[in-house]
């Protein structure tokens, strides 16, 4: 339900930043592939530190989606910094969190609080919502008439 309700508000978005630390960076990389394969969108995977040090926030415009993969773990403080900066910049924060980092999600519908899990196992939970979001975005594009470009091999 989270992905299905989120997808309509992302219509027309072609670029997504995916940010995570530790094992969540691998989820960001996989999420990038899911966005390319499903809705044929560009997902830029970044470590939470790289997002800050390379001033990646300066490349985002108002409302552009940043998917922050932030289960409780070693990157908590930097993920909180990321959420604060994304909101202050006016970009759109979409977050996948666990109870220990639920404050990052806030009260809005863009955050998904997943069950508590040890950080090394967190990709088992955080990857599934990204897969569902990819499917929901792709389904909306197809329903709107999108077809695979001829240049894409079958």
C-alpha positions as CSV (number, residue, x, y, z in Angstrom):
1,X,0.0,0.0,0.0
2,X,2.8,2.5,0.7
3,X,4.3,2.2,-2.8
4,X,0.9,2.3,-4.5
5,X,-0.1,5.5,-2.6
6,X,3.3,7.1,-3.2
7,X,3.6,6.4,-6.9
8,X,1.0,8.9,-8.2
9,X,2.8,11.8,-6.6
10,X,6.0,10.8,-8.4
11,X,4.5,10.8,-11.9
12,X,6.8,12.6,-14.3
13,X,9.9,12.3,-12.0
14,X,12.7,10.8,-13.9
15,X,15.7,11.2,-11.5
16,X,15.9,9.9,-7.9
17,X,18.7,10.1,-5.4
18,X,19.0,7.0,-3.3
19,X,21.1,7.5,-0.1
20,X,22.2,5.0,2.4
21,X,25.1,4.1,4.7
22,X,26.7,0.7,5.6
23,X,24.6,-2.1,4.2
24,X,21.9,0.4,3.1
25,X,24.3,1.7,0.4
26,X,24.0,-1.7,-1.3
27,X,20.2,-1.3,-1.1
28,X,20.6,2.1,-2.8
29,X,22.6,0.5,-5.6
30,X,20.0,-2.2,-6.1
31,X,17.2,0.4,-5.9
32,X,19.0,2.2,-8.7
33,X,18.8,-0.9,-10.9
34,X,15.2,-1.5,-10.0
35,X,14.3,2.1,-11.1
36,X,16.2,1.6,-14.4
37,X,14.6,-1.8,-15.1
38,X,11.0,-1.0,-14.1
39,X,9.9,2.6,-14.7
40,X,13.1,3.3,-16.7
41,X,14.1,6.1,-14.3
42,X,17.5,7.2,-13.2
43,X,18.5,6.3,-9.7
44,X,21.7,7.8,-8.4
45,X,23.0,5.7,-5.5
46,X,25.1,7.6,-2.9
47,X,26.6,6.8,0.4
48,X,25.3,9.1,3.1
49,X,28.8,10.6,3.5
50,X,29.3,11.2,-0.2
51,X,25.9,13.0,-0.3
52,X,27.3,15.6,2.1
53,X,30.9,15.8,1.1
54,X,30.3,16.2,-2.6
55,X,27.5,18.8,-2.1
56,X,25.1,16.5,-3.9
57,X,22.3,18.4,-2.3
58,X,23.2,21.4,-4.5
59,X,22.2,19.3,-7.6
60,X,18.6,18.9,-6.4
61,X,15.8,21.1,-7.2
62,X,12.7,21.8,-5.1
63,X,10.5,18.7,-4.8
64,X,13.0,16.3,-6.4
65,X,12.9,12.9,-4.6
66,X,15.6,11.7,-2.3
67,X,15.0,8.2,-1.0
68,X,16.9,7.8,2.3
69,X,17.4,4.2,3.4
70,X,17.9,4.7,7.1
71,X,17.4,1.7,9.3
72,X,18.8,2.0,12.9
73,X,22.5,1.5,12.8
74,X,25.9,3.1,12.6
75,X,24.8,5.8,10.2
76,X,22.0,7.1,12.3
77,X,23.5,10.6,13.0
78,X,24.4,11.2,9.4
79,X,21.0,10.0,8.1
80,X,19.4,12.5,10.4
81,X,21.7,15.2,9.0
82,X,20.7,14.1,5.5
83,X,17.0,14.3,6.3
84,X,17.3,17.7,7.8
85,X,19.3,19.1,4.8
86,X,17.0,17.5,2.2
87,X,14.0,19.1,3.9
88,X,15.7,22.5,4.3
89,X,16.7,22.5,0.6
90,X,13.1,21.9,-0.4
91,X,13.7,18.5,-2.0
92,X,11.3,15.7,-1.2
93,X,12.4,13.2,1.5
94,X,11.1,9.6,1.0
95,X,12.4,7.4,3.8
96,X,12.7,3.8,4.8
97,X,13.3,3.6,8.5
98,X,13.0,1.3,11.5
99,X,11.7,2.2,15.0
100,X,15.1,3.5,16.1
101,X,15.1,6.0,13.3
102,X,11.4,6.6,12.9
103,X,11.9,10.3,13.7
104,X,13.5,10.7,10.3
105,X,10.3,9.8,8.6
106,X,8.2,12.4,10.4
107,X,4.4,12.2,10.3
108,X,3.9,12.3,6.5
109,X,3.0,9.6,4.1
110,X,6.5,9.6,2.5
111,X,8.1,7.6,5.3
112,X,7.8,3.9,5.8
113,X,8.6,2.5,9.3
114,X,9.7,-1.1,9.0
115,X,10.1,-3.6,11.9
116,X,13.3,-3.4,14.0
117,X,16.1,-5.6,12.7
118,X,19.8,-5.8,13.2
119,X,21.5,-3.5,10.7
120,X,23.4,-6.3,8.9
121,X,20.1,-7.9,8.0
122,X,18.2,-4.7,7.3
123,X,18.6,-5.0,3.4
124,X,16.2,-8.0,3.7
125,X,13.5,-5.5,4.7
126,X,14.5,-2.2,3.0
127,X,14.9,-3.6,-0.5
128,X,11.3,-4.9,-0.7
129,X,9.6,-1.5,-0.6
130,X,11.9,-0.2,-3.3
131,X,11.0,-3.1,-5.5
132,X,7.3,-2.4,-4.9
133,X,7.8,1.3,-5.7
134,X,9.6,0.4,-8.9
135,X,6.7,-1.9,-9.9
136,X,4.1,0.8,-9.0
137,X,5.9,3.5,-10.9
138,X,6.3,1.2,-14.0
139,X,2.6,0.2,-13.9
140,X,1.6,3.8,-13.9
141,X,3.8,4.6,-16.9
142,X,2.5,1.7,-18.8
143,X,-1.1,2.6,-18.0
144,X,-0.4,6.1,-19.3
145,X,0.7,4.6,-22.6
146,X,4.5,4.3,-22.2
147,X,6.1,1.7,-24.3
148,X,9.6,0.4,-24.3
149,X,11.9,2.4,-26.6
150,X,12.9,0.5,-29.7
151,X,16.5,1.0,-28.9
152,X,16.2,-1.1,-25.7
153,X,17.0,-4.7,-26.4
154,X,14.3,-7.3,-25.7
